[in-house]
Amino acid sequence: MTTADPTREEGGGSPRAGGRTGLLSRGDGSPQRPSGRMPWAWLTAHPVVTATAVAAATHILWFFFFANSGGDLAAQDAWAEFVGRHPASAYNLAWYGGMHPVSYSVVSPYLMSVLGVRSTMMIAGTVSAALTALILVRLRAVRNPLLCALAADFAYLCNALSGRVTFGLGTMFAVGAVAAVFCWPHRWRERRWAKAWVAAPLAGIATASSPVAGLFLGVVAAALFLNKRRPGAYALGLAPVVVVALSAWLFPFSGTQPMSVGTASLPFLYGVLVLFLVPREWRTVRTGAAVYALGVILTWLIDSQIGSNVSRLPMIIAGVVLLAALPYTVPKSRKWYALVIAFIGLNVWIGFKGVDDVVRTAPAASWTRELAPLVNELQKHGADKGRVEVVPASSHREASALSPYVNLARGWNRQADMERNPLFYDDSLDSVNYRSWLSRWAVRYVVLPTGAPDTGAGQEEKLVQDGLPYLKRLWGDRNWQLFAVDRPTPMADPPGTVERAEEGELTVRVHKRGRVLIRIPYSPWLGLVDAKGKSVEPPQETEASKGRAEGEPKVFSNVQGCLVKTDKDADGDEWTELLAPKAGVYRLASPYRLPRGTPCPDELKDSLPAGGPGQHLTPGKPDSGHP
């Protein structure tokens, strides 16, 4: 099965299409009398319509009965709500000290904010099912397109049960890109550039929606490339690389998600099963399976941001491929039984995973109905002047429920959590390093909800529940306990104090000119804004300095302040430092603009700023005026 394989013509000219027509009429052209087989015959004759209708119906059922607000849906709710409130903000201060929305997804948060998270899932799942059915119908190698399309419907439903909206959206565009390559209309077969112009943007948008979907397009591109189908490989493979490279450069993010042998075993197994069970003539499929299996091994060996996300490709497509290979085997032969067992095993795996995700991540009713008393207590005690650590629930509902009101020390991104807070995962957590961690992230309050904790929060829950000398219980009811941290570390060091810490902006009052360490992980998008949210002018070189000879020290006028990235400390943190030229109120935000942020020129980084608009700064002479 390659891009060179013939596809069925739109007019239904294949033998199978003619056979379907014969089922609907007599040989003499008179209508055939309805029979018990007519509904199945009609469904078989229209697999795309059938698969689309089934996918739409199952996603509607998911919406009404299974789409809770926990798990991955909690993260996607939080991102969609954040960009809805702050569409022009490039840095979310409410999670992990600061995270770029683009590091999660370039497109998904904004689209989910407009359409709604669950509506996006319904649209993406239904369209993906329709496109998958179209591919199956157009490829002559597939002899049972309806059954394969229904297998894809089940896979997309399981993806919805797990709440993977962002991945579902990326998959929709990825399947569209694959359809453009494999199902290009026969009458346009000479227009290869047109095919590339359709496939490449879809591949780029797929990656911008979900980097995981882009990674899987890379598997398809590699398979095409190794089979010397270079145009299709370039169309699918180049755009994802460009999107990932640009987003990593403009919006830096580091994270890790180690993968255990148990987690890697099933994805690897199904890569191998597809490799050996499908017909030898399906070179592209078999090559893709081999590339994928190798990728699983590398993901297991090398810690990266991918981790268990690598398992999503076989969960979506392996069942379809295995079922498509079944008609090519002798019934009840060993290979036939192997395919049947593999197909059933895969669907048990993805079905169990979907149901388990629904049950395990279902949030307690208190997160929806009884949150107001907790929010009231947090606001009463001034929690908006620092960060709040909420011991993560198994549903991770805190990530979306509380982020509009307070800045959370954590959130719901496993890669970021394991990178920035490894003590919760390496069994080293105790009362001493927990205290150090609270100080490191300038946590003022700790919230302990009732209910089961996240897998990375069991030790923390026990510590807080048993009592710690530096945590004072302020308030509690049957749903929550609120603790104050004794002598908390401030988010801003003297001479600055935090007046308000919001998800999109931090307000700091500086009592005298000087350097102010602010415990926000540095981002090049961070800048200073005025009371209306408009970016202030960065330090400017003076006219006198511009006229100096080359090589002489430059002089800058630092009127409204600027920001510097600190050197890494013992914990590996690179914080933000404000160079304040005078006492006053400074607002840190992250509007999308070029050039990014309000960085200090190199000449100012080693010097204290002078106060007042009429004073300037010469390197090495902090209090000098004009030279």
C-alpha positions in Angstrom: 0.0 0.0 0.0 1.8 3.1 -1.2 0.9 6.4 -2.7 1.3 4.8 -6.1 -1.5 2.3 -5.4 -4.6 3.0 -7.5 -7.6 4.6 -5.8 -11.3 4.0 -6.6 -12.7 6.6 -8.9 -15.3 8.9 -7.5 -18.0 7.6 -9.9 -18.0 4.2 -8.2 -16.5 2.4 -11.2 -14.9 -0.3 -9.1 -16.3 -3.8 -9.2 -17.3 -3.5 -5.6 -19.2 -0.3 -6.3 -21.1 -2.0 -9.1 -21.9 -4.9 -6.9 -23.5 -2.5 -4.4 -25.6 -1.0 -7.1 -26.8 -4.4 -8.1 -28.1 -5.0 -4.6 -30.4 -2.0 -4.9 -32.1 -2.8 -8.2 -33.2 -5.6 -10.4 -31.5 -6.5 -13.6 -34.3 -5.1 -15.7 -34.1 -1.7 -13.8 -37.3 -2.2 -11.7 -37.0 -1.6 -8.0 -36.0 -4.5 -5.9 -38.4 -5.6 -3.2 -37.1 -4.6 0.3 -35.5 -7.5 2.1 -33.9 -8.0 5.5 -30.4 -7.4 4.1 -31.2 -4.0 2.6 -30.1 -1.9 5.5 -26.7 -3.6 5.7 -26.4 -3.4 2.0 -27.0 0.3 2.1 -24.6 0.8 4.9 -21.9 -1.2 3.0 -22.5 0.9 -0.1 -22.0 4.1 1.8 -19.2 3.6 4.3 -18.2 7.2 4.6 -21.7 8.4 5.4 -22.2 5.5 7.8 -18.9 6.0 9.6 -19.5 9.7 9.9 -23.0 9.2 11.3 -21.8 6.7 13.8 -18.9 8.9 14.9 -21.3 11.9 15.3 -23.7 9.8 17.4 -21.1 8.4 19.7 -19.4 11.8 20.3 -22.8 13.2 21.1 -23.3 10.4 23.6 -19.8 11.2 25.0 -20.7 14.8 25.4 -23.9 14.2 27.4 -22.8 11.2 29.5 -19.0 11.0 29.8 -17.4 14.4 29.2 -16.5 15.4 32.8 -14.2 18.3 33.8 -11.3 16.3 35.0 -8.1 14.8 33.6 -6.9 16.1 30.3 -10.2 18.1 29.9 -9.2 20.1 33.1 -6.0 21.1 31.4 -7.7 22.0 28.2 -10.4 23.9 30.0 -7.7 25.9 31.8 -5.9 26.8 28.6 -9.0 27.7 26.7 -10.2 29.9 29.6 -6.8 31.6 29.9 -6.6 32.6 26.2 -10.2 33.6 26.3 -9.5 36.1 29.2 -6.0 37.0 27.9 -5.8 36.4 24.2 -2.8 38.7 23.7 -0.8 37.1 26.5 2.2 34.9 25.6 2.9 33.7 29.2 0.5 32.2 31.7 1.7 33.0 35.2 -1.0 30.8 36.9 0.8 27.5 36.2 4.3 26.4 37.4 5.4 30.0 37.9 4.9 30.6 34.2 4.2 28.7 31.0 3.7 29.7 27.3 0.3 28.6 25.8 2.2 27.9 22.6 4.4 25.3 24.5 1.1 23.4 25.0 -0.3 24.0 21.5 -0.1 26.9 19.0 -3.7 26.5 17.8 -5.8 24.4 20.1 -6.3 26.8 23.1 -7.5 29.6 20.8 -9.8 27.4 18.8 -11.2 25.7 21.9 -11.8 29.1 23.5 -14.0 30.0 20.5 -15.7 26.7 19.9 -15.7 25.3 23.4 -13.5 22.4 24.5 -16.1 19.6 24.2 -17.5 21.0 20.9 -14.0 20.9 19.5 -13.7 17.3 20.4 -17.0 16.4 18.8 -16.1 18.2 15.6 -12.6 16.8 15.5 -13.6 13.2 16.2 -16.4 13.2 13.6 -14.4 14.8 10.9 -11.4 12.5 11.6 -13.7 9.5 11.3 -15.1 10.8 8.0 -11.6 11.4 6.5 -10.5 8.0 7.7 -13.4 6.3 6.0 -12.7 8.3 2.8 -9.1 7.1 2.8 -10.3 3.5 3.3 -12.8 3.7 0.5 -10.3 5.3 -1.9 -7.6 2.6 -1.3 -8.3 -0.5 -3.4 -6.1 -2.5 -1.1 -8.8 -2.3 1.6 -11.5 -4.9 1.0 -13.6 -4.2 4.1 -13.8 -0.4 4.3 -16.9 -0.2 6.4 -15.7 -2.5 9.1 -12.4 -0.7 9.2 -14.1 2.6 9.4 -16.2 1.5 12.3 -13.0 0.3 14.0 -11.7 3.8 13.6 -14.9 5.2 15.0 -14.3 3.2 18.2 -10.7 4.4 18.4 -11.8 8.0 18.1 -14.5 7.5 20.7 -11.9 6.1 23.1 -9.7 9.1 22.5 -12.7 11.3 23.4 -13.2 9.2 26.6 -9.6 10.0 27.6 -10.3 13.7 27.0 -7.5 14.2 24.5 -9.1 17.2 22.7 -5.8 18.8 21.6 -4.6 15.5 20.2 -7.9 14.9 18.6 -7.8 18.3 16.8 -4.3 17.6 15.6 -5.3 14.2 14.4 -8.1 15.7 12.3 -5.7 17.9 10.4 -3.1 15.1 10.2 -5.6 12.6 8.7 -6.6 15.4 6.3 -3.0 15.7 5.2 -2.6 12.0 4.8 -5.9 12.0 2.7 -4.5 14.7 0.5 -1.4 12.5 -0.3 -3.1 9.1 -0.6 -6.5 10.1 -2.0 -5.7 12.8 -4.4 -8.4 12.8 -7.2 -7.3 10.8 -10.2 -8.2 13.5 -12.6 -5.8 15.9 -10.9 -2.9 13.3 -10.8 -0.6 15.6 -12.7 -1.0 18.4 -10.3 1.6 17.3 -7.7 2.4 20.8 -6.6 -1.3 21.3 -5.8 -1.3 18.2 -3.7 1.7 19.5 -1.8 0.1 22.8 -1.3 -2.9 21.1 0.3 -1.0 18.4 2.4 1.9 20.6 3.7 -0.3 23.3 5.3 -2.6 20.6 6.9 0.5 18.9 8.3 1.8 22.2 9.7 -1.6 23.0 11.3 -1.8 19.4 12.7 1.6 20.0 14.4 0.6 23.4 15.6 -2.6 21.9 17.1 -0.8 18.9 18.7 3.0 18.2 18.4 2.2 14.5 19.1 0.0 14.5 15.9 3.0 16.1 14.0 5.3 13.4 15.4 3.0 10.7 13.9 3.0 12.5 10.6 6.8 12.2 10.8 6.4 8.4 11.0 4.3 8.4 7.8 6.7 10.7 6.1 9.6 8.5 7.0 7.8 5.5 5.7 7.2 7.2 2.4 10.7 8.5 2.2 12.2 5.0 2.8 10.0 3.7 0.0 11.2 6.4 -2.4 7.9 8.2 -2.4 9.7 11.5 -1.8 7.1 14.1 -2.9 4.6 12.7 -0.3 7.3 12.4 2.3 8.3 16.1 1.9 4.7 17.3 1.9 4.0 15.5 5.2 7.4 15.8 6.9 8.8 19.2 6.4 6.1 21.4 7.7 6.0 19.7 11.2 9.7 20.2 11.5 9.4 23.9 10.8 6.5 24.3 13.2 8.3 22.5 16.1 11.6 24.4 15.5 9.9 27.8 15.4 7.8 27.2 18.5 10.8 25.8 20.4 12.9 28.8 19.5 10.3 31.5 20.1 8.6 29.9 23.1 11.2 27.8 25.0 10.0 25.0 27.1 11.8 22.1 28.8 10.1 19.0 30.3 10.5 15.3 30.6 8.3 12.2 30.9 10.2 9.0 31.5 8.6 5.9 30.0 8.6 2.6 31.9 9.0 -0.8 30.3 5.4 -1.6 31.0 4.1 1.5 29.4 6.3 1.0 26.3 5.5 -2.7 25.9 2.1 -2.5 24.3 2.9 0.3 21.7 6.0 -1.6 20.7 4.1 -4.9 20.5 1.5 -3.5 18.2 4.2 -1.9 16.0 5.8 -5.3 15.6 2.4 -7.1 15.1 1.5 -4.7 12.2 5.0 -5.2 10.7 4.6 -9.0 10.6 0.9 -9.6 10.1 0.0 -7.3 7.3 0.6 -8.3 3.6 4.1 -8.0 2.4 2.9 -5.8 -0.5 1.9 -3.1 2.0 5.4 -1.7 2.0 4.5 1.8 3.3 2.5 0.4 6.2 5.2 -2.2 7.2 7.9 0.4 7.0 5.9 2.8 9.1 5.4 0.1 11.7 9.1 -0.6 11.8 9.9 3.1 12.2 7.3 3.5 14.9 8.6 0.4 16.9 12.1 1.8 16.7 10.7 5.2 17.9 9.1 3.5 20.9 12.4 2.0 21.9 14.2 5.3 21.6 11.5 7.0 23.6 11.9 4.4 26.4 15.7 4.8 26.3 15.9 8.6 26.1 13.9 10.8 28.5 12.0 13.4 26.6 8.7 15.3 26.5 7.2 12.6 24.4 7.0 9.8 27.0 3.7 7.8 27.1 2.2 10.0 24.4 4.0 7.8 21.9 1.3 5.1 22.5 -1.4 7.2 20.9 -0.6 6.2 17.3 -1.4 2.5 17.5 -4.4 3.3 19.7 -5.9 5.3 16.8 -4.8 3.4 13.7 -3.5 -0.1 14.6 -6.9 -1.7 14.8 -7.9 -0.3 11.4 -4.7 -1.7 9.8 -5.1 -5.1 11.4 -8.7 -5.4 10.4 -7.9 -4.3 6.9 -5.3 -7.2 6.6 -7.8 -9.8 7.7 -9.3 -10.6 4.3 -5.8 -11.3 3.0 -5.4 -14.4 5.3 -6.9 -17.9 5.0 -9.8 -18.1 7.5 -8.9 -20.0 10.7 -5.3 -20.2 9.8 -2.7 -19.3 12.4 -2.2 -15.9 10.9 -5.9 -15.3 10.8 -6.2 -16.1 14.5 -3.2 -13.9 15.3 -4.9 -11.0 13.5 -8.2 -11.6 15.3 -6.5 -11.9 18.7 -4.4 -8.8 18.1 -7.4 -6.8 16.9 -9.5 -7.8 19.9 -6.6 -7.2 22.3 -6.1 -3.7 20.9 -9.7 -2.8 21.4 -9.7 -4.2 24.9 -6.7 -2.0 25.6 -8.0 1.2 24.3 -11.5 0.5 25.6 -10.3 -0.2 29.1 -8.0 2.9 28.9 -10.8 5.1 27.9 -13.2 3.9 30.6 -10.5 4.0 33.2 -9.7 7.6 32.3 -13.4 8.5 32.7 -13.7 6.8 36.1 -10.3 7.8 37.5 -10.4 11.5 36.5 -14.1 12.2 37.4 -13.9 15.2 39.8 -15.7 15.2 43.1 -18.9 17.3 43.1 -17.3 19.7 45.5 -15.1 21.1 42.7 -18.2 22.4 41.0 -20.8 23.0 43.7 -18.8 23.9 46.8 -15.7 25.8 45.6 -17.0 29.3 46.6 -16.1 29.0 50.3 -12.5 28.1 49.5 -12.2 30.9 47.0 -13.6 33.3 49.5 -11.1 32.3 52.2 -8.2 32.6 49.7 -9.3 36.1 48.7 -9.9 37.1 52.3 -6.3 36.1 53.3 -4.7 37.8 50.3 -3.7 34.8 48.4 -3.3 36.9 45.3 0.0 38.2 46.5 1.9 34.9 46.1 1.3 31.4 44.9 -1.0 28.7 46.2 -0.1 25.0 46.3 -3.1 22.8 45.8 -2.2 19.2 46.5 -3.1 17.7 43.1 -6.3 15.7 43.0 -6.6 12.6 40.8 -8.9 14.6 38.5 -6.6 17.6 38.4 -9.7 19.8 38.5 -7.7 22.4 40.5 -5.8 23.3 37.4 -8.9 24.9 35.8 -11.1 25.6 38.8 -8.7 27.8 40.8 -6.4 29.3 38.2 -8.7 32.2 37.5 -8.5 33.2 41.1 -5.0 32.5 42.3 -1.6 31.6 40.8 -0.9 27.9 41.3 2.5 26.6 42.2 1.7 23.7 39.9 -1.0 22.9 37.3 -1.6 20.0 35.0 1.4 19.3 32.7 3.2 16.1 33.7 6.3 17.0 31.7 6.7 20.4 33.3 5.9 19.0 36.7 8.6 16.3 36.5 11.1 18.8 35.2 10.5 21.6 37.7 9.4 19.5 40.7 11.2 16.2 40.6 10.9 15.7 44.4 7.3 14.6 44.0 8.3 11.7 41.8 11.7 10.4 43.1 10.6 9.3 46.6 12.8 11.9 48.2 10.0 14.1 49.6 10.1 14.9 53.3 9.3 17.8 55.6 12.6 19.5 55.1 12.8 19.6 51.3 9.0 20.3 51.1 9.7 23.4 53.1 12.5 24.3 50.7 10.2 23.7 47.8 7.5 26.0 49.2 10.1 28.7 49.6 11.6 28.2 46.2 8.2 28.8 44.5 7.1 31.6 46.9 4.1 29.6 48.1 2.0 31.4 50.7 -0.9 29.0 51.1 -1.4 25.2 50.8 -4.8 23.7 50.0 -5.6 20.1 50.8 -8.8 18.8 49.0 -10.6 15.7 50.0 -10.7 12.8 47.7 -8.0 10.7 46.0 -4.8 12.5 45.1 -2.8 12.3 41.9 -0.2 9.6 41.5 2.5 12.3 42.1 0.8 13.7 45.2 0.4 10.8 47.6 3.4 11.6 49.8 2.6 15.3 49.8 -1.0 14.6 50.9 0.3 12.5 53.8 2.8 15.1 54.9 0.2 17.9 54.9 -2.5 15.7 56.5 -0.2 14.6 59.3 0.8 18.2 60.1 3.9 20.2 59.5 5.4 22.8 61.9 5.6 25.5 59.2 2.0 25.0 58.0 -0.7 26.7 60.1 -4.3 25.6 59.5 -6.5 28.7 58.8 -9.8 27.2 57.8 -11.4 24.0 56.7 -14.7 22.2 56.0 -15.6 18.7 54.8 -14.2 19.5 51.3 -11.1 21.6 51.9 -8.4 22.5 54.3 -6.4 25.8 54.0 -3.0 26.2 55.5 -0.7 29.3 55.7 3.0 28.9 55.2 5.0 30.3 58.1 7.3 33.2 57.0 6.7 32.6 53.3 9.3 33.7 50.7 7.9 36.6 48.8 7.6 36.5 45.0 9.5 39.8 44.8 12.6 40.6 47.0 13.2 44.0 48.5 13.1 46.8 47.6 9.9 45.4 45.8 6.7 44.0 47.1 4.0 42.2 45.2 0.7 44.1 45.2 -1.2 41.6 43.0 -0.3 38.4 41.2 -2.7 37.5 38.4 -2.5 34.9 35.7 -1.7 37.5 33.0 0.0 40.2 35.0 2.2 40.8 38.1 2.0 44.2 39.8 5.1 45.1 41.9 5.6 48.2 44.0 9.2 49.2 44.2 10.1 51.5 47.2 13.5 52.7 45.9 15.5 52.3 42.7 17.5 49.1 42.4 17.4 45.4 41.4 14.3 43.4 42.3 14.5 39.6 42.1 11.1 38.3 40.9 10.4 34.6 41.3 9.0 34.0 37.8 10.8 31.8 35.4 12.3 34.1 32.9 10.6 34.3 29.4 11.8 36.5 26.6 8.2 37.6 26.2 8.0 39.1 29.7 7.9 42.8 29.6 6.8 45.9 31.4 3.4 47.5 30.6 1.6 50.6 31.8 -1.8 50.7 33.6 -3.6 50.1 30.3 -1.6 47.1 29.4 0.4 48.8 26.7 4.1 47.9 26.5 6.5 50.6 27.8 9.5 51.8 25.9 12.7 49.8 26.6 16.0 51.5 27.5 17.3 53.7 24.7 20.8 54.7 23.8 21.3 58.4 24.4 22.0 60.8 21.5 25.4 61.6 22.9 26.3 57.9 23.1 25.3 57.3 19.5 27.9 59.9 18.4 30.7 58.2 20.2 33.5 56.4 18.4 33.2 52.7 18.0 34.5 50.7 20.9 33.7 53.3 23.5 31.2 52.5 26.3 27.5 53.1 25.4 25.2 55.0 27.6 21.5 54.1 27.9 18.5 56.0 29.4 16.6 53.5 31.5 13.5 55.6 32.2 10.8 53.0 32.8 12.7 49.9 33.8 13.8 46.6 32.1 14.1 42.9 32.8 17.1 40.6 33.1 17.4 36.8 33.2 19.3 35.7 36.3 22.0 33.1 36.3 21.0 29.6 37.2 20.8 29.0 40.9 21.4 25.8 42.9 18.0 24.5 41.8 18.6 25.3 38.2 16.1 28.1 38.2 16.5 31.2 36.0 14.4 33.9 37.6 13.4 37.3 36.3 15.1 40.5 37.7 13.7 44.0 37.4 16.1 46.9 37.0 14.0 49.7 38.4 15.2 53.2 37.8 13.0 54.8 40.4 10.4 54.0 43.1 6.9 53.3 41.8 4.6 50.6 40.5 5.8 48.2 37.8 3.6 45.8 35.9 5.0 42.6 34.3 3.0 41.1 31.5 3.7 39.2 28.2 1.9 40.8 25.3 2.6 39.3 21.8 4.8 41.8 20.2 8.1 42.0 18.3 10.7 42.7 19.5 9.7 40.6 22.5 9.5 41.8 26.1 11.5 44.6 27.7 15.0 43.3 27.9 17.8 45.2 29.4 20.7 45.9 27.0 23.9 44.0 27.8 25.5 47.3 29.0 23.0 47.6 31.8 23.0 44.0 33.1 25.9 44.4 35.5 24.9 47.8 36.8 22.3 49.3 39.1 19.9 51.7 37.3 19.9 55.3 38.2 16.7 57.0 39.2 14.7 59.7 37.4 14.1 60.4 33.7 17.0 62.8 33.5 19.6 60.3 34.7 21.4 57.7 32.6 23.6 54.8 33.1 27.1 54.1 32.0 28.6 50.6 32.3 30.6 50.3 35.5 29.4 53.7 36.7 25.9 53.1 38.2 25.4 56.7 39.3 26.8 58.6 36.4 24.8 61.0 34.3 25.7 62.1 30.8 29.4 61.6 30.0 
